[in-house]
Amino acid sequence: MKETGNRLLHLNLDIFRDSPEEVQKRNYDGLTAFIFIGMAVSLFAWLLSGIITGNLLSSNITIFLIFYIILMPMYMVTVKRWNGKHSLLMMYIIVAIALLTSILSGTVLDPDTPAFTYMVVVIAAPPLIFDNPVHILSFSYLSSAVFAILSMYTKTPELFAMDMSHLISASALSTGLTLIILDVRIAAAESALEIKSLSEHDPLTGLMNRRGGEKMISTLMEQDNHGTLAFIDVDLFKNINDSFGHIAGDAALSEVADTMRKCFRKDDILIRAGGDEFILYFPGLTDEKTISDIMDRYATAVRELNIEECPGHTVTQSIGVIINDGDIEAYEDLYRMADQEMYQVKTAGRNSCRIVSTGSLVHNV
């Protein structure tokens, strides 16, 4: 029990800063469940009320209409127009609608009875949102403050006192429930991210593996985010393994990967394609002079590596680079061209870089 309490007081909130896409995805999943389950329940309640009263038009269809006229179009906008993005904002809007509806029905529209509906909604709705607990609880407490003000002005002192008593209990329960559910959802998200990272990264170098990296590049190209692709092969890598052993070979690859992280931008995609081959993608970078300077600095840094496990050995590379300013749409085509340029370098004697733009202008670095 003590361990659970300590964990709730020290939730790992880094995921909300470092993994916005995962947060959006989980809110989108929650949004989907909320919309469709809510529609099913509302439709059932409407039909049941109509059967009991004998007249569907005289039944209470407010909640059902809210789902169909307001919430469903909002969901469709999220799916069709934004492709699931902004789902966190949509969750706040939808929960706000539910809270506001229950506040009005429990105060202005029905000032003569205790507002039990709002108590249920304030307990159940905030835990649906996957966000920083400070944001969720502030949002929940703000709605409670609005409810308290309306209750004070629309109800008798006795009913107002009853509402406040229920509100304190409901808010405390909502806070505890929100923190517990957040703890579980954060742990699940962290586990999913860890599994995803392991499946998409190379264990030796920490760079992305071919599967994960090529998927990212293809996605960027589909979004018309043009850039530059480099295919790199470490020259005569087999000689390192034969002369110094495979542990030395692994150390050399790790040093090359570390040099990549130091020389290239944070947003550049760095891939270990397998063995001694690497693929790099520079999104948004198509200036030939800039690319030439960057690759020159990188190649020089690798040649200057002093690898303890490979004393006296200089690591060189054969590099083929393709600048894509929009003429190439498929990743496979870009990859094939970079691969061809890399083999041109190997054929010409290795330890060099060929940079080819869409105008087929070639420079040697």
N, C-alpha and C positions, 0 to 999 in steps of 0.2 A: 504493500500500500504506500509506504514511504517512498519507494523507488518510483512508483507511478506518479506521485505528486511532484517529486523532483524533476522528472522528465517533462511534465506538463509546464512547470515553471521555467524550463530551459529548452523550449522547442527550437529545433534547428531551422531557422528561417532563411538560410542562405538560398534555398531552392527558389524562393520568390524573387530573388535578385539575379541568380545565376542561370536559372532555367525557365525563362518566361514562356517558351513554347510548351513545356510540360504543364505549366500552370494553366495556360489557355486550353490545352487538350483536355485536362481533367475537368475544367469548368464547362467545356463543351459537352463532355460526357454527362455531367450533372444536369446541364441545361436540357439535353435530349431526354433524359429520364424524367425530369420534372415536367416537361411539356407533355409528353405522351402519356405518362401515368396520370397526370392531372386531367388531361382530356378524357381519358377512359373513366376515371372516377366521376368527373363532372357529368359526362354523358349518362352514366349509370344512375346518378342521383336525379338528373332531370327526368329520365324515362320513368324511374320508380315513382317520383313525385307526380308525374302525369298520370300513371296508372292508378295511383291512390286517389287522386282528385278527379280523374276522369277527363281531364282537359290539360293537354300539354301547354297550351297558351297561358293558362292561369298559374302554372307552376313557377317556382323561383328558378329562373334560368340565368341569373346574373353571372355566376361563376363560370358556367358553360360558355356564355357569350364572351367573357373576358378571354378565355383560352382561344376561342376561334377568331374573334375580331381583333384582339390586341396581341396576345402572346404568340400565336401561330405565325402570323406575318413577320413578327420580329425574329422568330426562329428561322424562317425561310430566308430572310435577309442575311442572317449570320451564315447560313449554309451556302446559299447561292452566290451572294455578292462578295462576302468576305472570306469564304472558304474556311469557316470555323474560327476566324480571328475575332478579336474583341469579345470573346465569349465571357470573360470576366466582367466586363462592363454590362453585357446583356444579363448576366446573373443578378447583378446589383439592381438593374432596372426592373426585372421581373419580380424579384423579392420585394422591392419597394412598392410595386403595384399591389402585391398580396398584402403587405403590411398596411398600406394606405386604405385599401378596401376594408380590411378588418377593423382599422381604427374608426373609419367613418360609420361602419355598421354598428360598432359598439359604443358610439358617442352621439354624434349628430343625428343619425337615422334611428337610433333606439336609445334615448336617454333615460328610460325608465327601468332598465334591467342591467345587471352586472355584465361586463364585456368579456365573457368567457372565450369568444372566438379569437379576439386579439391575443389572449394569453396562449392559446394553442399555436397560433401562427408565429408568435415571437419566440416560442420554444423550438418549433420545427424548422422555420425558414432559414435563419442565419447559418446553421451548420451545413446547409447545402452549398454555401460559397467556399471555394478553395482560395484563400488569400491570407495575407498577414493578419493574425488575430487582432492586432490593434485596429486595423481598418474595419474588420467585421464587427467587433464589439462596439466601436464608436458609431458605426452605422446603426446597430441594433439599439444602443442607448439613445441615439438621437430620435429614432422612431418612438421609443418609449416616452421620451420627453414631450413629443408632440401629442401622444395619446393622453398623458397626464394633464396637459394644459386644456385639451378639449374636454376631458372628463370633468375637470374642475369647473369649467364654464357652462357645461350642459346638464350636469347631474346634481342631485341633492347632496348635501354634506355626507349623509349616511352612505349613499351609493359611491360617492367619490372615495370615501375612506375604505370601502370594500374593494374598489378597483385598485387602489394603491397597495393594499395588503396583498392582493393577488399578483399585482405587477412586480412587487419585490421578489416574491417566490418564483414567478415565471422567469424574471431576468436572471436570478441566481442559477436556476436550472438551465437556462439557455447558455449562460456563460460556461458552466461546467461541461455541458454537452458539446458545445462548440470546440472547447479545448481538447476534449477527449477524442472527438472525431477528427480534428485537425492532426492530432498526434498520430493517429492510425493512417490518415491519408498522406501525411508527410513521409512516414516510414515506407509506405507502399510506393510513393513516387521516387524516393531515394533508391529503393531496391530496383525499380524499373529502370532508372537512369544508370545504375551501376551495371545491370545486365546489358543494357544497350551499349554502354561504353566498352565493356569487355568484348562484345560481339563486333564492334566497329573499330577497335584499335589493335595495333600490333603489340604483343606483350614485350618484345625485346626493346623496341625503340620508343614506344609510347605514341608514335604517329598513328594516323588512321590507317586501317588496313584497306585493301583494294575495294572490298565490297562497300564499306561505309563511305569511303572517300569518293568513289566514282558516282555513287548515288547522290551525294551532295553536289558534285560538279554538274551532273545531268539536271538536277533541280534548278540550279542557278542559270544554266543555259536555257532551260525551258521558260524561265522568267525574263529572258533577254538580258541577263546580266553577263555581258561579254567580258572576256579577259584573255589571259595568256596561259598556255599549258606548256610545261617543261617535262621532258622525259630524261631521267638521269640513270646512267649505269656506271657503277664503280669499276674502274679499269683493272683488269687482271686480278679480280678479287680472289680467284681460286689460288693464286700464288701466296696470298696472305695466309689462307687456311693451311696450305701445304708447308709453308716455311715456319709459321709461328703457332699453328694449331687453331682449332675452331673457336676456342675461347677468345683468342686474339682477334679472330674475324668478327665475332659478336661485338667485341669492344670497339673495333673500327666502325662498324655500322652504327653503334650507339653514339659515337663521337660525331659521325656525319650528321645524324639526326639532331643532335644538340646544336650543331653549327647551323642547321636549317632554322631551328627555332630562334636562334640569335640574329640571323641575317634577314629573315623575312617577317612580314607583318603578322599581327595576331590573327587577322581574318583570312590569311592565305591558307589554302588547303594543302596539307603536307601528308603524303601517302607513301608508305612502304609497300610497293606493289608485289614484293616477293623476292627472296634472295638478296641480291645486291642492286636491285632496281627500285627507283623512287619516281613518283609522279607528283608534280607541284602544279597548283592552279592559283593564279593571281586574279581574283575577281575585280573587274572595273579597271584593270591596269592594261593599257594598250599602247602606251607611249614607248616607241622603240628605244630611244636614248636612255630613258629611265630603266627599262628592262635590261639593257646591255650593261649599264653601270651596276645594277643589283646583282646580276649573274656573275659579273667580273669580280665583285667583292666577295661573293659567296665562294666561287671557285678558288680564289686566292686564299681565303680562310681555311678551306679544306686542305689545300696543299701545304699550309703552314702548321697543320695539326701535328702535335708531338704525342703520339699514342704510346703509352708506357708498355703495352703488351706487344707492340710492333716496333722495336727500336730500330731507328735508321730508315724506316720505310716511309715514303711519301705517297699519300693517297691522292690519286688523280681521278678525273671523271670524264665521261663522254656525255655531252648534254645536247639534246635537240629541243628547240623552243619554237612554238607556233603562236604568233600574235593573231588573235581573232577579234576583228572589229565589227563582226556581224555577218560575214560571208558564210561562216560555218555554223550550222544549226544543231548538228548531232555530235554528242561527245565522242562517239566511236570514230567519226571522221577526223576530229581534232586529235584524238589519241594516235590514230594510224599515221597521220602526218608527222607528229612529233617523234614517233618511233622511227620513222624513215630518216628523219634528220639526224637522230642520234646514231643510227647505223652509218650514215654518211661520215660522221665524225670518227667512228671506230675504224672505218675503212681507210680514212685519211691519216690514221696514226694515233688516235685517241688524244686525251688530255686537252680538249677544246670544247667550244660551244658554238653551235650554229643557230642563229636567230632568224626566222623567216616570218615576214609580215604577209599580209594578204596581197601585197604587191610583189611578193616573192623576192624582196630585197634581203640579201644574206650578208651578215657581218660575222667575222670571227672575233671571239673574245680572247 
